[in-house]
Amino acid sequence: EEARYAAERIRSRLSAKVLKRTDAQPLACTVSIGVAVFPEHGLTPGALIAAADTALYQAKRAGKNRVIMAAGDEAQPGNAPIPVKQPVSEH
């Protein structure tokens, strides 16, 4: 939920901007954002990117200038997370 909220804040702030053009009318700024989170939508970087990309295109098809969260559990059992080495504490 925090990731969706952060994406919505970005979308909202960008939408409030008006770019001034030197030649004519001001240009409105909009953005569509797809959000995916670990591990709900993928266990690997590739799976997360694919889930976010799918959500992004759903946002564009739904009318643009919106945030869409990846749907369902996109994580696949065969995609094990990449282990992260923990720092060794020195005592």
C-alpha positions as CSV (number, residue, x, y, z in Angstrom):
1,E,0.0,0.0,0.0
2,E,2.9,2.4,0.7
3,A,4.3,1.8,-2.7
4,R,1.0,2.6,-4.3
5,Y,0.6,5.7,-2.2
6,A,4.1,6.9,-3.1
7,A,3.4,6.4,-6.8
8,E,0.1,8.3,-6.4
9,R,1.9,11.2,-4.8
10,I,4.4,11.4,-7.7
11,R,1.5,11.2,-10.2
12,S,-0.5,13.9,-8.5
13,R,2.5,16.3,-8.2
14,L,3.4,15.8,-11.8
15,S,-0.2,16.3,-12.9
16,A,-0.3,19.6,-11.0
17,K,2.7,20.9,-13.1
18,V,2.1,23.0,-16.2
19,L,5.1,23.3,-18.5
20,K,5.4,26.6,-20.1
21,R,6.2,26.5,-23.8
22,T,7.7,29.5,-25.6
23,D,5.7,29.1,-28.7
24,A,2.0,28.6,-27.6
25,Q,-0.2,27.0,-25.1
26,P,1.1,25.5,-21.8
27,L,1.6,21.8,-21.8
28,A,0.0,19.6,-19.1
29,C,2.2,16.9,-17.6
30,T,0.7,13.4,-16.9
31,V,2.1,10.1,-16.0
32,S,0.9,6.5,-15.8
33,I,2.6,4.2,-13.2
34,G,2.5,0.5,-12.7
35,V,3.4,-0.7,-9.2
36,A,4.6,-4.1,-8.1
37,V,6.1,-5.2,-4.8
38,F,8.3,-8.0,-3.5
39,P,7.3,-10.8,-2.8
40,E,3.6,-10.4,-3.6
41,H,4.1,-9.7,-7.3
42,G,7.4,-11.5,-8.0
43,L,10.4,-13.1,-6.4
44,T,13.0,-12.0,-8.9
45,P,13.8,-8.6,-10.4
46,G,12.6,-9.8,-13.8
47,A,9.2,-10.9,-12.4
48,L,8.8,-7.6,-10.5
49,I,9.5,-5.6,-13.6
50,A,7.1,-7.7,-15.7
51,A,4.3,-7.3,-13.1
52,A,4.9,-3.5,-12.9
53,D,5.0,-3.3,-16.7
54,T,1.7,-5.1,-17.1
55,A,0.2,-2.8,-14.5
56,L,1.6,0.2,-16.4
57,Y,-0.1,-0.8,-19.6
58,Q,-3.4,-1.4,-17.8
59,A,-3.1,2.2,-16.5
60,K,-2.6,3.5,-20.0
61,R,-5.5,1.5,-21.4
62,A,-7.7,2.7,-18.5
63,G,-7.3,6.3,-19.6
64,K,-3.8,7.3,-18.6
65,N,-2.6,9.5,-15.8
66,R,-3.2,6.9,-13.1
67,V,-1.6,4.4,-10.8
68,I,-2.4,0.7,-11.1
69,M,-1.1,-1.9,-8.6
70,A,-0.1,-5.3,-10.1
71,A,-2.9,-7.8,-9.8
72,G,-2.9,-11.0,-7.8
73,D,0.0,-13.1,-6.7
74,E,2.4,-12.9,-9.7
75,A,5.1,-14.8,-7.7
76,Q,6.0,-18.1,-9.3
77,P,7.1,-20.9,-7.0
78,G,10.1,-21.7,-9.2
79,N,11.5,-18.1,-9.0
80,A,13.6,-18.1,-5.8
81,P,14.6,-14.8,-4.4
82,I,18.2,-13.7,-4.8
83,P,19.9,-14.0,-1.4
84,V,21.3,-10.8,0.0
85,K,24.5,-11.1,2.0
86,Q,24.1,-9.6,5.5
87,P,26.9,-7.4,6.7
88,V,29.2,-9.0,9.2
89,S,29.2,-7.1,12.5
90,E,32.6,-6.5,14.0
91,H,32.7,-6.8,17.8
